[in-house]
């Protein structure tokens, strides 16, 4: 039986949900804290994320609730996982919750990705605050 694993990461950001939403959905800003990609917060929008050494990964937006939730399929045809971003207002900032689900731990690729992304996501998400603090950089 195939086991599918989930990575969860939570980060408090000092910026309001509208700004964090822009960091998740604006291609120029997304490239500053994560990777280049032609994302648009429109259900059904197909886009790619350039993961460098891991190649260009096809994605598709599956759910949008502006400034609250963004969900998309990630690495269709290889990892076949789902990334969900939830934004919750928290005082003057935003609590950002990431769930990266669907890693197939029965496959070597799934195991490798789960381990690497599990270690990497907290560092990646933490860069959002810096990118938003210097939007012109």
N, CA and C atoms as a LAMMPS dump frame, in Angstrom:
ITEM: TIMESTEP
0
ITEM: NUMBER OF ATOMS
411
ITEM: BOX BOUNDS ff ff ff
-5.0000000000000000e+02 5.0000000000000000e+02
-5.0000000000000000e+02 5.0000000000000000e+02
-5.0000000000000000e+02 5.0000000000000000e+02
ITEM: ATOMS id mol type element x y z
1 1 1 N 0.842 -1.181 0
2 1 2 C 0 0 0
3 1 3 C 0.889 1.246 0
4 2 1 N 0.572 2.189 -0.83
5 2 2 C 1.358 3.407 -0.962
6 2 3 C 1.041 4.361 0.19
7 3 1 N 2.101 4.868 0.798
8 3 2 C 1.96 5.857 1.868
9 3 3 C 2.273 7.223 1.291
10 4 1 N 1.402 8.196 1.524
11 4 2 C 1.613 9.552 1.035
12 4 3 C 1.858 10.465 2.231
13 5 1 N 2.993 11.139 2.21
14 5 2 C 3.414 11.963 3.337
15 5 3 C 3.101 13.438 3.087
16 6 1 N 3.074 14.206 4.172
17 6 2 C 2.742 15.625 4.132
18 6 3 C 3.81 16.407 4.886
19 7 1 N 4.221 17.528 4.308
20 7 2 C 5.104 18.479 4.981
21 7 3 C 4.232 19.652 5.404
22 8 1 N 4.392 20.083 6.641
23 8 2 C 3.668 21.262 7.133
24 8 3 C 4.677 22.26 7.681
25 9 1 N 4.433 23.509 7.391
26 9 2 C 5.335 24.568 7.84
27 9 3 C 4.472 25.78 8.183
28 10 1 N 4.777 26.42 9.282
29 10 2 C 4.038 27.602 9.709
30 10 3 C 5.029 28.71 9.987
31 11 1 N 4.698 29.923 9.512
32 11 2 C 5.612 31.053 9.684
33 11 3 C 4.8 32.311 9.965
34 12 1 N 5.199 33.072 10.98
35 12 2 C 4.6 34.38 11.202
36 12 3 C 5.372 35.385 10.358
37 13 1 N 4.646 36.168 9.574
38 13 2 C 5.249 37.202 8.747
39 13 3 C 4.758 38.556 9.229
40 14 1 N 5.626 39.542 9.204
41 14 2 C 5.303 40.852 9.762
42 14 3 C 4.505 41.732 8.806
43 15 1 N 4.006 41.149 7.734
44 15 2 C 3.26 41.892 6.716
45 15 3 C 1.804 41.428 6.692
46 16 1 N 0.874 42.318 6.29
47 16 2 C -0.545 41.954 6.256
48 16 3 C -0.838 40.916 5.165
49 17 1 N -1.971 40.227 5.278
50 17 2 C -2.319 39.202 4.296
51 17 3 C -2.256 39.66 2.84
52 18 1 N -2.654 40.898 2.551
53 18 2 C -2.623 41.379 1.157
54 18 3 C -1.205 41.345 0.601
55 19 1 N -0.239 41.737 1.41
56 19 2 C 1.156 41.733 0.961
57 19 3 C 1.672 40.308 0.799
58 20 1 N 1.334 39.439 1.739
59 20 2 C 1.772 38.037 1.65
60 20 3 C 1.139 37.372 0.428
61 21 1 N -0.129 37.676 0.177
62 21 2 C -0.807 37.149 -1.011
63 21 3 C -0.043 37.546 -2.282
64 22 1 N 0.379 38.798 -2.333
65 22 2 C 1.149 39.269 -3.485
66 22 3 C 2.457 38.497 -3.613
67 23 1 N 3.107 38.203 -2.505
68 23 2 C 4.358 37.427 -2.537
69 23 3 C 4.14 36.034 -3.106
70 24 1 N 2.952 35.476 -2.867
71 24 2 C 2.638 34.131 -3.354
72 24 3 C 2.179 34.12 -4.812
73 25 1 N 1.633 35.239 -5.289
74 25 2 C 0.953 35.225 -6.587
75 25 3 C 1.548 36.154 -7.645
76 26 1 N 2.504 36.979 -7.303
77 26 2 C 3.144 37.861 -8.267
78 26 3 C 4.435 37.196 -8.744
79 27 1 N 4.546 36.872 -10.041
80 27 2 C 5.723 36.146 -10.528
81 27 3 C 7.064 36.808 -10.19
82 28 1 N 7.138 38.132 -10.281
83 28 2 C 8.391 38.82 -9.973
84 28 3 C 8.791 38.67 -8.521
85 29 1 N 7.825 38.808 -7.635
86 29 2 C 8.103 38.682 -6.209
87 29 3 C 8.357 37.223 -5.822
88 30 1 N 7.596 36.306 -6.402
89 30 2 C 7.794 34.873 -6.139
90 30 3 C 9.23 34.463 -6.461
91 31 1 N 9.759 34.974 -7.557
92 31 2 C 11.128 34.641 -7.968
93 31 3 C 12.162 35.172 -6.979
94 32 1 N 11.838 36.218 -6.243
95 32 2 C 12.8 36.798 -5.29
96 32 3 C 12.955 35.961 -4.031
97 33 1 N 11.876 35.261 -3.619
98 33 2 C 12.007 34.479 -2.383
99 33 3 C 11.989 32.975 -2.619
100 34 1 N 11.543 32.524 -3.8
101 34 2 C 11.523 31.076 -4.068
102 34 3 C 12.107 30.779 -5.43
103 35 1 N 11.266 30.688 -6.475
104 35 2 C 11.739 30.34 -7.818
105 35 3 C 10.933 31.108 -8.868
106 36 1 N 11.492 31.249 -10.075
107 36 2 C 10.726 31.874 -11.152
108 36 3 C 9.551 30.994 -11.578
109 37 1 N 8.442 31.647 -11.887
110 37 2 C 7.269 30.917 -12.357
111 37 3 C 6.2 31.876 -12.829
112 38 1 N 5.365 31.422 -13.737
113 38 2 C 4.338 32.265 -14.323
114 38 3 C 2.969 32.033 -13.663
115 39 1 N 2.979 32.031 -12.351
116 39 2 C 1.77 31.779 -11.561
117 39 3 C 0.753 32.904 -11.719
118 40 1 N -0.517 32.549 -11.666
119 40 2 C -1.629 33.493 -11.593
120 40 3 C -2.673 32.852 -10.687
121 41 1 N -3.271 33.625 -9.783
122 41 2 C -4.269 33.056 -8.865
123 41 3 C -5.631 32.883 -9.528
124 42 1 N -5.672 32.009 -10.529
125 42 2 C -6.897 31.734 -11.281
126 42 3 C -7.06 30.219 -11.354
127 43 1 N -8.176 29.705 -10.845
128 43 2 C -8.413 28.257 -10.883
129 43 3 C -8.333 27.772 -12.328
130 44 1 N -7.562 26.703 -12.522
131 44 2 C -7.373 26.134 -13.847
132 44 3 C -6.136 26.649 -14.563
133 45 1 N -5.519 27.718 -14.039
134 45 2 C -4.316 28.263 -14.678
135 45 3 C -3.176 27.251 -14.58
136 46 1 N -2.611 26.917 -15.729
137 46 2 C -1.453 26.023 -15.78
138 46 3 C -0.212 26.898 -15.884
139 47 1 N 0.787 26.565 -15.087
140 47 2 C 2.013 27.355 -15.057
141 47 3 C 3.191 26.444 -14.768
142 48 1 N 4.376 27.004 -14.853
143 48 2 C 5.574 26.246 -14.526
144 48 3 C 6.369 26.993 -13.467
145 49 1 N 7.125 26.216 -12.692
146 49 2 C 8.074 26.755 -11.729
147 49 3 C 9.445 26.217 -12.117
148 50 1 N 10.412 27.116 -12.256
149 50 2 C 11.768 26.731 -12.642
150 50 3 C 12.561 26.389 -11.382
151 51 1 N 12.688 25.087 -11.122
152 51 2 C 13.327 24.615 -9.895
153 51 3 C 14.836 24.384 -10.061
154 52 1 N 15.436 25.071 -11.02
155 52 2 C 16.88 24.974 -11.206
156 52 3 C 17.316 23.567 -11.562
157 53 1 N 18.177 22.977 -10.732
158 53 2 C 18.707 21.633 -10.978
159 53 3 C 17.624 20.56 -11.047
160 54 1 N 16.449 20.839 -10.494
161 54 2 C 15.354 19.865 -10.494
162 54 3 C 14.417 20.067 -11.675
163 55 1 N 14.742 21.018 -12.545
164 55 2 C 13.993 21.209 -13.769
165 55 3 C 12.77 22.096 -13.631
166 56 1 N 12.13 22.314 -14.762
167 56 2 C 10.906 23.114 -14.821
168 56 3 C 9.735 22.192 -14.488
169 57 1 N 8.977 22.575 -13.473
170 57 2 C 7.898 21.714 -12.972
171 57 3 C 6.53 22.265 -13.379
172 58 1 N 5.716 21.431 -14.026
173 58 2 C 4.366 21.862 -14.396
174 58 3 C 3.433 21.87 -13.179
175 59 1 N 2.578 22.888 -13.143
176 59 2 C 1.654 23.069 -12.02
177 59 3 C 0.286 23.503 -12.559
178 60 1 N -0.726 23.373 -11.698
179 60 2 C -2.066 23.857 -12.052
180 60 3 C -2.775 24.337 -10.786
181 61 1 N -3.283 25.564 -10.842
182 61 2 C -4.031 26.133 -9.717
183 61 3 C -5.363 25.401 -9.6
184 62 1 N -5.666 24.918 -8.385
185 62 2 C -6.9 24.163 -8.166
186 62 3 C -7.884 24.857 -7.229
187 63 1 N -7.406 25.808 -6.435
188 63 2 C -8.317 26.502 -5.515
189 63 3 C -7.74 27.866 -5.167
190 64 1 N -8.619 28.878 -5.16
191 64 2 C -8.221 30.245 -4.839
192 64 3 C -9.289 30.878 -3.964
193 65 1 N -8.862 31.453 -2.856
194 65 2 C -9.696 32.312 -2.026
195 65 3 C -8.796 33.507 -1.704
196 66 1 N -8.9 34.604 -2.466
197 66 2 C -7.945 35.694 -2.366
198 66 3 C -7.614 36.112 -0.931
199 67 1 N -6.313 36.225 -0.707
200 67 2 C -5.738 36.62 0.576
201 67 3 C -6.009 35.633 1.699
202 68 1 N -6.513 34.424 1.357
203 68 2 C -6.78 33.4 2.364
204 68 3 C -6.205 32.039 1.999
205 69 1 N -6.349 31.626 0.713
206 69 2 C -5.946 30.278 0.343
207 69 3 C -5.555 30.209 -1.131
208 70 1 N -4.437 29.518 -1.374
209 70 2 C -3.982 29.232 -2.729
210 70 3 C -3.519 27.776 -2.742
211 71 1 N -4.084 26.993 -3.669
212 71 2 C -3.709 25.571 -3.758
213 71 3 C -3.409 25.25 -5.221
214 72 1 N -2.32 24.505 -5.419
215 72 2 C -2.007 24.062 -6.776
216 72 3 C -1.308 22.717 -6.78
217 73 1 N -1.527 22.003 -7.888
218 73 2 C -0.803 20.764 -8.125
219 73 3 C 0.62 21.155 -8.475
220 74 1 N 1.565 20.373 -7.996
221 74 2 C 2.974 20.678 -8.207
222 74 3 C 3.683 19.456 -8.788
223 75 1 N 4.497 19.694 -9.806
224 75 2 C 5.32 18.651 -10.43
225 75 3 C 4.459 17.517 -10.976
226 76 1 N 3.447 17.914 -11.752
227 76 2 C 2.556 16.929 -12.358
228 76 3 C 3.361 16.001 -13.268
229 77 1 N 3.1 14.71 -13.128
230 77 2 C 3.789 13.727 -13.945
231 77 3 C 5.05 13.172 -13.322
232 78 1 N 5.516 13.773 -12.237
233 78 2 C 6.69 13.222 -11.538
234 78 3 C 6.372 13.063 -10.054
235 79 1 N 6.379 14.142 -9.299
236 79 2 C 6.038 14.047 -7.874
237 79 3 C 4.538 13.955 -7.656
238 80 1 N 3.779 14.684 -8.47
239 80 2 C 2.322 14.713 -8.33
240 80 3 C 1.893 15.035 -6.899
241 81 1 N 2.365 16.178 -6.409
242 81 2 C 2.018 16.616 -5.061
243 81 3 C 1.122 17.853 -5.142
244 82 1 N 0.657 18.311 -3.988
245 82 2 C -0.192 19.494 -3.907
246 82 3 C 0.388 20.444 -2.868
247 83 1 N 0.49 21.715 -3.245
248 83 2 C 0.953 22.759 -2.331
249 83 3 C -0.246 23.627 -1.971
250 84 1 N -0.465 23.813 -0.678
251 84 2 C -1.554 24.659 -0.181
252 84 3 C -0.967 25.729 0.722
253 85 1 N -1.285 26.964 0.413
254 85 2 C -0.896 28.115 1.239
255 85 3 C -2.157 28.66 1.901
256 86 1 N -2.15 28.779 3.221
257 86 2 C -3.253 29.394 3.965
258 86 3 C -2.711 30.638 4.678
259 87 1 N -3.452 31.717 4.579
260 87 2 C -3.065 32.972 5.2
261 87 3 C -4.088 33.32 6.265
262 88 1 N -3.611 33.607 7.469
263 88 2 C -4.489 33.986 8.573
264 88 3 C -3.995 35.3 9.154
265 89 1 N -4.862 36.325 9.207
266 89 2 C -4.457 37.575 9.854
267 89 3 C -4.042 37.292 11.301
268 90 1 N -2.974 37.944 11.733
269 90 2 C -2.474 37.746 13.088
270 90 3 C -1.879 39.069 13.562
271 91 1 N -2.667 39.847 14.295
272 91 2 C -2.216 41.169 14.723
273 91 3 C -1.952 42.036 13.512
274 92 1 N -0.763 42.615 13.438
275 92 2 C -0.383 43.458 12.298
276 92 3 C 0.187 42.64 11.14
277 93 1 N 0.363 41.327 11.36
278 93 2 C 0.989 40.476 10.355
279 93 3 C 0.087 39.357 9.873
280 94 1 N 0.744 38.296 9.432
281 94 2 C 0.043 37.149 8.85
282 94 3 C 0.696 35.858 9.312
283 95 1 N -0.124 34.914 9.683
284 95 2 C 0.356 33.559 9.938
285 95 3 C 0.17 32.802 8.63
286 96 1 N 1.28 32.342 8.073
287 96 2 C 1.262 31.618 6.804
288 96 3 C 1.46 30.139 7.096
289 97 1 N 0.526 29.343 6.621
290 97 2 C 0.612 27.895 6.811
291 97 3 C 0.779 27.235 5.446
292 98 1 N 1.812 26.452 5.327
293 98 2 C 2.095 25.716 4.109
294 98 3 C 1.84 24.238 4.356
295 99 1 N 1.163 23.602 3.417
296 99 2 C 1.009 22.147 3.443
297 99 3 C 1.408 21.643 2.058
298 100 1 N 2.429 20.813 2.032
299 100 2 C 2.881 20.2 0.775
300 100 3 C 2.598 18.711 0.924
301 101 1 N 1.591 18.23 0.212
302 101 2 C 1.041 16.893 0.446
303 101 3 C 1.166 15.997 -0.781
304 102 1 N 1.149 14.688 -0.497
305 102 2 C 1.068 13.705 -1.565
306 102 3 C 2.371 13.036 -1.936
307 103 1 N 3.403 13.168 -1.132
308 103 2 C 4.682 12.526 -1.432
309 103 3 C 4.529 11.013 -1.333
310 104 1 N 4.898 10.317 -2.383
311 104 2 C 4.828 8.856 -2.427
312 104 3 C 6.112 8.292 -1.821
313 105 1 N 6.033 7.857 -0.564
314 105 2 C 7.218 7.352 0.131
315 105 3 C 7.609 5.948 -0.307
316 106 1 N 6.817 5.347 -1.195
317 106 2 C 7.19 4.052 -1.757
318 106 3 C 8.119 4.204 -2.959
319 107 1 N 8.313 5.441 -3.42
320 107 2 C 9.211 5.658 -4.557
321 107 3 C 10.467 6.392 -4.085
322 108 1 N 11.635 6.069 -4.668
323 108 2 C 12.863 6.775 -4.3
324 108 3 C 12.764 8.286 -4.541
325 109 1 N 12.127 8.69 -5.649
326 109 2 C 11.961 10.116 -5.931
327 109 3 C 11.118 10.778 -4.853
328 110 1 N 10.013 10.145 -4.484
329 110 2 C 9.152 10.684 -3.439
330 110 3 C 9.858 10.8 -2.1
331 111 1 N 10.627 9.781 -1.741
332 111 2 C 11.381 9.814 -0.478
333 111 3 C 12.4 10.943 -0.482
334 112 1 N 13.155 11.052 -1.585
335 112 2 C 14.193 12.077 -1.692
336 112 3 C 13.579 13.481 -1.62
337 113 1 N 12.489 13.689 -2.368
338 113 2 C 11.826 14.992 -2.381
339 113 3 C 11.254 15.335 -1.007
340 114 1 N 10.636 14.364 -0.368
341 114 2 C 10.05 14.584 0.954
342 114 3 C 11.123 15.009 1.963
343 115 1 N 12.235 14.313 1.946
344 115 2 C 13.315 14.651 2.883
345 115 3 C 13.892 16.032 2.579
346 116 1 N 14.215 16.274 1.31
347 116 2 C 14.821 17.555 0.94
348 116 3 C 13.901 18.731 1.149
349 117 1 N 12.654 18.59 0.726
350 117 2 C 11.713 19.698 0.868
351 117 3 C 11.296 19.891 2.32
352 118 1 N 11.26 18.803 3.072
353 118 2 C 10.947 18.92 4.491
354 118 3 C 11.972 19.763 5.224
355 119 1 N 13.23 19.608 4.836
356 119 2 C 14.298 20.415 5.447
357 119 3 C 14.34 21.821 4.857
358 120 1 N 13.996 21.948 3.578
359 120 2 C 14.146 23.227 2.896
360 120 3 C 13.01 24.214 3.061
361 121 1 N 11.778 23.718 3.124
362 121 2 C 10.632 24.635 3.166
363 121 3 C 10.709 25.69 4.264
364 122 1 N 11.067 25.355 5.516
365 122 2 C 11.106 26.41 6.539
366 122 3 C 12.035 27.567 6.17
367 123 1 N 13.154 27.267 5.534
368 123 2 C 14.095 28.316 5.131
369 123 3 C 13.536 29.145 3.98
370 124 1 N 12.878 28.482 3.036
371 124 2 C 12.292 29.17 1.886
372 124 3 C 11.191 30.119 2.35
373 125 1 N 10.276 29.625 3.169
374 125 2 C 9.148 30.44 3.63
375 125 3 C 9.634 31.642 4.442
376 126 1 N 10.691 31.475 5.201
377 126 2 C 11.221 32.578 6.007
378 126 3 C 11.729 33.726 5.136
379 127 1 N 12.07 33.458 3.899
380 127 2 C 12.586 34.507 3.001
381 127 3 C 11.495 35.455 2.509
382 128 1 N 10.233 35.095 2.703
383 128 2 C 9.142 35.965 2.238
384 128 3 C 9.195 37.314 2.944
385 129 1 N 9.411 37.316 4.243
386 129 2 C 9.462 38.567 4.998
387 129 3 C 10.531 39.5 4.431
388 130 1 N 11.701 38.972 4.137
389 130 2 C 12.79 39.768 3.599
390 130 3 C 12.431 40.331 2.222
391 131 1 N 11.841 39.491 1.375
392 131 2 C 11.443 39.946 0.041
393 131 3 C 10.419 41.071 0.117
394 132 1 N 9.493 40.972 1.055
395 132 2 C 8.464 42.004 1.201
396 132 3 C 9.02 43.276 1.832
397 133 1 N 10.036 43.144 2.67
398 133 2 C 10.642 44.311 3.307
399 133 3 C 11.432 45.155 2.295
400 134 1 N 11.896 44.527 1.219
401 134 2 C 12.673 45.206 0.179
402 134 3 C 12.071 44.943 -1.187
403 135 1 N 10.846 45.427 -1.446
404 135 2 C 10.162 45.075 -2.693
405 135 3 C 10.857 45.565 -3.95
406 136 1 N 11.68 46.604 -3.852
407 136 2 C 12.345 47.138 -5.046
408 136 3 C 13.677 46.45 -5.327
409 137 1 N 14.118 45.594 -4.431
410 137 2 C 15.452 44.966 -4.597
411 137 3 C 15.469 44.011 -5.763
